[in-house]
C-alpha cells in the first residue's frame, strides 16, 4: 500500500501555506482554524477597537489567500506563523494610519493646542494604555525606532528576522536598536 495523502489537519502551517498557494480551500480553512484565535488575541493586545481588529483579521487572511505563493518559509529563516503575524501587524499599522488620517480634532481642542503640536500616533496611544507605571513611562520616552523594535521583539515575540521584515530594516539594524533600547531602558529604570 502506498503512502496515504495527509489531511490538512495533519500538516504544519508552512505546508498549509504552500497548499493555499495552489488554491486549496481546505488548507486555508485549516490555517484559519489554527491561527485566527491566536492572531485575534495578539491584535487585541495592540488595539482595543474590535472593529479595527475584525478589519485587520479579514484583510490579513485575504492577503494570505492572495499572496501565499510569496511565502518563502524556512528558505529565509521564517515561519508561516511569523509571516502571518507580519502581514497582520502591517495591516494594523495601516488601519491606525487610516483612522488617524480620517480623525478630525474637535475645534475646541484644535484651538487650544499650540501650533505645531503633533497628536500621538494611534499605536502609541494603545501602547500607553497597555503598559502602566515606570516601565510604560520609560517605553514611551524611547525614540520611536527603538520603541518599534522592542514592541515587535518583546511584546509581539517576533524574531530578529521577522522584526527586520516587519520594520523594513536590515537584521543588523534590528539587533543594534534592540541592544540600544535595552540599555536606555535600564538607564531610565535605575
Number of C-alpha atoms within 10 A of each C-alpha: 3 4 5 6 7 8 10 19 15 11 15 11 21 20 16 24 28 20 19 22 20 13 15 15 15 15 23 23 14 18 25 15 12 13 14 14 10 13 21 17 12 18 22 15 14 22 22 13 11 12 10 18 23 14 13 24 20 14 16 22 19 12 15 23 18 13 13 24 15 11 19 16 18 10 8 9 10 17 18 21 18 19 21 19 22 21 20 26 22 15 21 23 15 13 18 17 15 11 13 16 9 9 9 9 11 8 9 8 9 12 10 8 12 9 8 6 8 8 10 9 13 17 17 16 14 16 20 15 13 13 13 12 8 11 14 14 15 17 25 16 14 16 12 12 14 20 21 22 26 23 18 20 18 12 14 17 14 21 18 19 20 22 25 20 18 21 18 10 12 13 17 12 13 26 16 12 19 22 15 13 21 15 12 17 17 12 10 15 11 5
